[in-house]
Amino acid sequence: MTKPAVSLLLILFFANCDEKSIIVGSSKTSIYDSGGELMPEQAAFDVNFYDLNLRVEPERKWIGGSLGMICTATKPLDVVVLQLDTLMKISRISGLKGSDLKWKHIDGLVIIYPDKPVKVNNRFFAKIEYSGHPLEAKEPKRFSWSDGFYWAKTESGLPWIGNVSVLNGADIWWPCKDHPSDEPDSMAINITVPSDLMCVSSGQLKEIRDAGNGKTEYRWFVNNPINNYNISVNIGHYTVIQDTIHSLGKVRDATYYVLDYNETVAREHFKEARTVIRVLEHYFGPYQWWEDGYKLVQAPYLGMEHQTAVTYGNKFRIYDKSKSRNIYGFIDYIILHETAHEWWGNSITACDPADVWIHEGFGTYTEVLYVEYLLGYDLSIDYFIQKRRGIGNRKAIVGPRNQNYWGFSDAYNKGAWIIHTLRNVIDDNELFFKTLKGFAVDNAKGIVCTEDVRDYFAEKTGIDLTKFFDQYLFNRKIPILEYAQENGQFYYRWVGAINEFDMPINLLVNKSEKRIYPTIVAQSISIPEYATVEVKDWEYLIIKKENEDLLTGAAISASN
């Protein structure tokens, strides 16, 4: 389906007794995307609870049921606006006592009129009944996924279904306030499927019901705030594997759902989750979702960080040194990376798509820290250097907010390298890791922007990080360190950097560490005349460039 962009101001008219116009967006976002500018009508309420009830018919590639929503008015509320893809058809919307409400479904927007205006701090309830054939996902490439439903088949020919809704948003399959700034406090997810299949979703499995006519209902409940895109349905002929994970002195339950013919390999392979959780809690503090559990669910795509139901499609592969995506022969990076998102993405959620590096940069750097924890710093750098080659550097990581700006291309590898650079700017591992864990704990189950990361690290370390973040996050260019060496002097300066950029870096002078403080003005330090000087570019995201012009043409400020 082609999804139209919204013009400068898309104005929808609801044909009521008095026509009301609703301003719903800008030219730089689409009503079908997750995020973008928050409509004034949506800013007027907070979602408290969703109650999703669906029937899934695999052979028809069809879903149908209802979504109940409770919200609280933060401003006087005379209209409630949600999103739902036009592939889904609404049949009825009712209020708290079952009475019909007036509504309109236009271009992906669901406009609901309460019987009477809702006062500030009062609650509003609506039940939306709908059905349809949801957006179908494209066949995934080796290291990718696409939004939509995956209507796959197992090797034995049974239905195997999963879904992803990151970019297009959860509204491709259920009606919601589709914006990262508002997470429901809790959610019920009740899915009915053919009885020879099982349905797995986020949260705790509360009940399995016989729904009659060869159908079974799986009732899941999420006890914590959850972002819309983290809600998924996973349907297949699953075998259930029970495991335990030691978490900060307590023994916790973990559950793995795998296709029946993969049980033997999965039972051994998924033991890695024990180590993953232990290491991640070491760096980032407690796993926040034990009340809702920890699950790995086999899926027909590579993987996704669905909260408490991490989906896994890496075919139980362990990468060795001969592979381009190696992690030294014992790590399944999908288990590791997607579980890292339980901290970076699920617990700590970016305030806008423009800040998605907070999810992916910290998630990718988690891989590096995991290798460091188990194999040591040198091997972690060896692994990390490979990721440097994946930096495209085509645009700034953090762009304009409220416009569905996704810096995905560099959010992962460049984002991770920025964090590593920050670590070495701080130049105190104990302080860095204390601050990193503090940020994860202090902001648990919260929504943050890039500026929040900057300000927290600045406060805890006492370092002004304004220019650092401006250079690396809000600017595309990687700074270049120009240098030259002659007659017992080492000359250096930053080029291609923003004004007043003054990031310090460490050198090795005859293998002894020396810290310098470059600016955009050329400087020099005294060194032994025939010293060997190494720029530690494995600790900083920089480009180093020898430039003999520094020896002749530059005004040099000497510093020892």
Residue pairs with C-beta under 8 A, 6 or more apart in sequence:
1 86
1 87
1 135
3 30
3 32
3 108
3 168
4 30
4 107
5 27
5 29
5 30
6 24
6 25
6 26
6 27
6 29
6 30
6 31
7 27
8 26
8 27
9 23
9 25
9 26
10 23
10 24
10 25
10 31
10 107
11 21
11 22
11 23
11 24
12 21
12 22
12 24
12 104
12 106
12 107
12 109
12 111
13 19
13 20
13 21
14 20
14 22
14 79
14 104
14 111
14 113
15 104
16 102
16 113
20 79
22 39
22 41
22 79
22 81
22 109
22 111
23 39
23 40
24 31
24 39
24 41
24 81
24 109
25 31
25 36
25 37
25 39
26 36
26 37
26 402
26 403
28 36
28 400
28 403
28 404
29 35
29 36
29 37
29 402
29 403
29 404
30 36
30 404
31 83
31 107
31 108
31 109
32 83
32 85
32 108
32 168
32 169
32 171
32 172
33 167
33 168
33 169
33 404
34 165
34 166
34 167
34 168
34 169
34 170
34 171
34 178
34 179
34 180
34 228
34 229
34 353
34 404
35 169
35 178
35 179
35 180
35 352
35 353
35 402
35 404
36 179
36 402
36 403
36 404
37 402
37 403
38 179
38 181
38 402
39 81
41 79
41 80
41 81
42 81
42 177
42 179
42 182
43 74
43 75
44 73
44 74
44 75
44 76
44 77
45 71
45 72
45 73
45 74
45 75
45 77
45 80
45 118
45 124
45 177
46 71
46 72
46 74
46 182
47 69
47 70
47 71
47 176
47 177
47 182
47 183
47 184
48 70
48 71
48 72
48 123
48 184
48 185
49 68
49 69
49 70
49 184
49 185
49 186
49 187
49 188
50 67
50 68
50 69
50 176
50 184
50 187
50 188
51 66
51 67
51 68
51 69
51 187
51 188
51 190
52 65
52 66
52 67
52 68
52 174
52 187
52 188
52 189
52 190
52 191
52 231
53 65
53 66
53 67
53 68
53 188
53 190
54 63
54 64
54 65
54 66
54 174
54 190
54 191
54 192
54 233
55 63
55 64
55 65
55 191
55 192
55 193
55 215
56 62
56 63
56 161
56 191
56 192
56 193
56 199
56 233
56 235
57 63
57 64
58 151
58 159
58 161
58 193
58 194
58 197
58 235
59 159
60 133
61 133
61 134
61 136
61 149
61 151
62 131
62 132
62 133
63 131
63 132
63 133
63 134
63 173
64 130
64 131
64 132
65 129
65 130
65 131
65 192
66 127
66 128
66 129
66 130
67 127
67 128
67 130
67 174
67 175
67 176
68 125
68 126
68 127
68 128
69 82
69 125
69 126
69 127
69 128
69 175
69 176
70 123
70 124
70 125
71 80
71 123
71 124
71 177
72 121
72 122
72 123
72 124
73 118
73 119
73 120
73 121
73 122
73 123
73 124
74 120
74 121
75 120
76 117
76 118
76 119
76 120
77 114
77 117
77 118
77 119
77 124
78 113
78 114
78 117
78 118
79 111
79 112
79 113
79 114
80 111
80 112
80 113
80 114
80 124
80 126
81 109
81 110
81 111
81 112
81 177
82 109
82 110
82 112
82 128
82 171
82 175
82 176
82 177
82 178
83 108
83 109
83 110
83 169
83 171
83 175
83 176
83 177
83 178
84 90
84 105
84 108
84 109
84 110
84 128
84 130
84 171
84 174
84 175
84 176
85 108
85 134
85 135
85 168
85 171
85 172
85 173
86 105
86 107
86 108
87 132
87 133
87 134
87 135
87 172
88 130
88 131
88 132
88 134
88 173
88 175
89 105
89 130
89 131
89 132
90 103
90 105
90 110
90 128
90 129
90 130
90 175
91 129
91 130
91 131
92 100
92 128
92 129
93 100
93 101
93 103
93 110
93 112
93 126
93 127
93 128
93 129
94 100
94 101
94 126
94 127
94 129
95 101
95 114
95 115
95 125
95 126
95 127
96 125
99 115
101 112
101 113
101 114
101 115
101 126
102 112
102 113
103 110
103 111
103 112
103 113
104 110
104 111
105 111
108 171
110 128
110 175
112 126
114 124
118 124
128 175
130 175
134 148
134 149
134 163
134 172
134 173
135 147
135 148
135 149
135 168
135 172
135 173
136 148
136 149
136 151
137 145
137 146
137 147
137 148
137 149
137 150
137 163
137 164
137 301
138 146
138 148
140 146
140 150
140 300
140 301
140 302
142 302
143 302
143 325
144 302
145 164
145 301
145 302
145 303
145 304
146 164
147 164
147 165
147 166
147 167
147 168
147 172
148 163
148 164
148 165
148 168
148 172
149 161
149 162
149 163
149 173
150 160
150 161
150 162
150 163
150 164
150 299
150 300
150 301
151 159
151 161
152 159
152 160
152 161
152 162
152 300
153 159
153 160
154 160
154 236
154 237
154 259
154 261
155 259
155 261
156 237
156 261
158 196
158 197
158 236
158 237
159 194
159 197
159 235
159 236
160 235
160 236
160 237
160 259
160 300
161 233
161 234
161 235
161 236
161 300
162 232
162 233
162 234
162 235
162 299
162 300
162 301
162 311
163 173
163 232
163 233
164 232
164 301
164 304
165 171
165 172
165 173
165 228
165 229
165 231
165 232
166 229
166 304
167 406
169 178
169 228
169 229
170 176
170 178
170 228
170 229
170 231
171 178
171 228
174 231
176 228
177 228
178 228
180 227
180 228
180 349
180 350
180 351
180 352
180 353
180 447
181 351
181 352
181 447
183 225
183 226
183 227
183 228
183 349
183 447
184 225
184 226
185 224
185 225
186 221
186 222
186 223
186 224
186 225
187 202
187 203
187 221
187 222
187 226
187 231
188 219
188 220
188 221
188 222
189 201
189 202
189 203
189 219
189 220
189 221
189 222
189 231
189 233
190 217
190 218
190 219
190 220
191 199
191 201
191 217
191 218
191 220
191 233
191 235
192 199
192 211
192 215
192 216
192 217
192 218
193 199
193 215
193 216
193 218
193 235
194 214
194 215
194 216
195 210
195 214
195 215
195 216
196 237
197 216
197 235
197 236
197 237
198 216
198 218
198 235
198 236
198 237
198 238
198 257
199 218
199 233
199 234
199 235
200 218
200 220
200 233
200 234
200 235
200 238
200 257
200 295
200 297
200 309
201 218
201 220
201 231
201 232
201 233
201 234
201 309
202 220
202 222
202 226
202 230
202 231
202 232
202 292
202 306
202 307
202 308
202 309
203 220
203 221
203 222
203 223
203 292
203 293
203 308
203 309
204 220
204 221
204 223
204 291
204 292
204 293
205 218
205 219
205 220
206 219
206 220
206 221
207 217
207 219
208 216
208 217
208 218
208 219
209 216
209 217
209 219
210 216
210 217
211 217
222 292
222 307
222 308
223 291
223 292
224 288
224 289
224 291
224 292
224 307
224 445
225 445
226 307
226 346
227 307
227 346
227 349
230 305
230 306
230 307
230 346
231 306
232 304
232 306
232 309
232 311
234 257
234 297
234 298
234 299
234 309
234 311
236 257
236 259
236 298
237 259
237 260
238 257
238 258
238 259
238 260
238 297
238 298
239 257
239 258
239 259
239 260
239 262
239 263
240 255
240 256
240 257
241 255
241 256
241 257
241 258
241 263
241 266
241 267
241 270
242 253
242 254
242 255
243 253
243 254
243 255
243 256
243 270
243 271
243 273
243 274
244 251
244 252
244 253
244 254
244 274
245 251
245 252
245 253
245 254
245 273
245 274
245 277
245 278
245 294
246 252
246 274
246 278
247 277
247 278
247 281
247 286
247 287
247 290
248 281
248 286
252 290
252 294
253 293
253 294
254 273
254 274
254 293
254 294
254 295
254 296
255 293
255 294
255 295
256 266
256 267
256 270
256 273
256 295
256 296
256 297
257 295
257 296
257 297
257 298
258 266
258 270
258 298
259 298
262 298
262 316
265 316
266 298
266 316
269 316
269 332
270 296
270 335
272 331
272 332
272 335
272 336
273 294
273 296
273 335
273 339
275 374
276 335
276 336
276 339
276 370
277 287
277 294
277 339
279 369
279 370
279 373
279 374
280 287
280 339
280 340
280 342
280 343
280 366
280 370
281 287
282 373
283 366
283 369
283 373
283 433
283 436
283 437
284 343
284 344
284 436
284 437
284 440
284 441
285 343
285 437
285 440
285 441
285 444
286 441
286 444
287 294
287 342
287 343
288 342
288 343
288 346
288 347
288 444
288 445
289 307
289 308
289 342
289 346
289 347
292 307
292 308
293 308
294 308
294 310
294 342
295 308
295 309
295 310
296 310
296 311
296 312
296 335
297 306
297 309
297 310
297 311
297 312
298 311
298 312
298 313
299 311
299 312
299 313
300 313
301 311
301 313
302 313
302 314
302 334
303 310
303 311
303 312
303 313
303 314
303 334
303 337
303 338
304 310
304 311
304 338
305 338
305 339
305 341
305 342
305 345
305 346
305 359
305 363
307 342
307 346
308 342
310 335
310 338
310 339
310 341
310 342
311 338
312 334
312 335
312 338
313 334
314 332
314 333
314 334
314 335
316 332
317 332
318 329
318 330
318 331
318 332
319 325
319 326
319 327
319 328
319 329
319 331
319 332
319 333
320 326
320 328
320 329
321 328
321 329
324 386
325 333
325 386
326 383
326 386
327 333
327 336
327 367
327 371
327 383
328 371
328 375
328 379
328 383
331 367
331 370
331 371
333 367
336 366
336 367
336 370
337 363
337 364
337 366
337 367
340 362
340 363
340 366
340 367
341 359
341 363
343 362
343 366
343 440
344 358
344 359
344 360
344 362
344 363
344 366
344 440
345 358
345 359
345 360
345 363
347 440
347 443
347 444
347 445
347 446
348 358
348 362
348 439
348 440
348 443
348 444
348 446
348 448
349 359
349 446
349 447
349 448
350 356
350 357
350 358
350 359
350 447
350 448
350 449
351 401
351 447
351 448
351 449
352 401
352 402
352 405
352 449
353 404
353 405
353 406
354 398
354 399
354 400
354 401
354 403
354 405
354 406
354 407
354 450
355 398
355 401
355 448
355 449
355 450
356 406
356 407
356 408
356 411
357 397
357 398
357 407
357 410
357 411
357 414
357 415
357 418
357 450
357 473
358 448
358 450
358 453
359 411
360 408
360 411
360 412
360 415
361 397
361 411
361 412
361 414
361 415
361 416
361 418
361 419
362 415
362 416
362 419
363 412
364 387
364 412
364 413
364 415
364 416
365 415
365 416
365 419
365 420
367 383
367 416
368 380
368 383
368 384
368 387
368 416
368 420
369 380
371 379
371 380
371 383
372 379
372 380
381 538
384 416
384 417
384 420
384 538
385 538
387 412
387 413
387 416
387 417
388 413
388 417
388 541
390 412
390 413
391 410
391 413
391 414
391 417
391 478
392 409
392 410
392 414
393 410
393 414
393 476
393 477
393 478
394 409
394 410
394 476
395 407
395 409
395 410
395 476
396 407
396 473
396 474
396 475
396 476
397 407
397 410
397 411
397 414
397 415
397 418
397 472
397 473
398 407
398 450
398 473
398 474
399 405
399 407
401 449
414 541
417 541
418 472
418 473
418 541
420 539
420 540
420 541
421 472
421 503
421 539
421 540
421 541
421 542
422 432
422 457
422 465
422 468
423 429
423 432
423 539
424 505
424 506
424 536
424 539
424 540
425 463
425 465
425 468
425 503
425 504
425 540
426 432
426 435
426 457
426 461
426 463
427 504
427 506
427 515
428 461
431 460
431 461
432 461
434 460
435 456
435 457
435 460
435 461
438 456
438 460
439 453
439 456
439 457
442 456
443 452
443 456
450 469
450 473
450 474
451 469
453 469
454 465
454 466
454 468
454 469
457 463
457 465
458 464
458 465
458 466
467 498
467 500
467 501
467 502
467 503
468 503
470 498
470 501
471 477
471 479
471 497
471 498
471 501
471 503
472 478
472 541
475 498
477 496
477 497
478 496
478 541
478 542
478 543
479 494
479 495
479 496
479 497
479 501
479 503
479 542
479 543
480 494
480 495
480 496
480 497
480 542
480 543
480 544
480 545
481 492
481 493
481 494
481 505
481 518
481 535
481 542
481 543
481 544
481 545
482 492
482 493
482 494
482 495
482 545
482 546
482 547
482 550
483 490
483 491
483 492
483 533
483 535
483 544
483 545
483 546
483 547
483 550
484 490
484 491
484 492
484 546
484 547
484 548
484 549
484 550
484 551
485 491
485 527
485 531
485 533
486 551
487 529
488 526
488 527
488 528
488 529
489 524
489 525
489 526
489 527
489 558
490 507
490 509
490 516
490 524
490 525
490 526
490 527
490 531
490 533
491 522
491 523
491 524
491 550
491 551
491 554
491 556
492 516
492 518
492 522
492 523
492 524
492 525
492 550
493 518
493 519
493 520
493 521
493 522
493 523
493 550
493 554
494 501
494 502
494 503
494 518
494 519
494 520
495 520
495 545
496 543
497 520
499 520
500 519
500 520
501 519
501 520
502 517
502 518
502 519
503 518
503 540
504 515
504 516
504 517
504 518
505 515
505 516
505 518
505 535
505 536
505 539
505 540
505 542
506 513
506 514
506 515
506 516
506 536
506 539
507 513
507 514
507 515
507 516
507 533
507 534
507 535
507 536
508 514
508 532
508 533
508 534
508 536
509 527
509 528
509 531
509 532
509 533
510 528
510 531
510 532
511 532
514 525
514 527
516 523
516 525
516 559
517 523
517 559
521 555
521 557
522 550
522 554
522 555
522 556
522 557
523 556
523 557
523 558
523 559
524 556
524 557
524 558
524 559
525 558
525 559
525 560
526 558
526 560
527 533
535 542
535 544
537 544
550 556
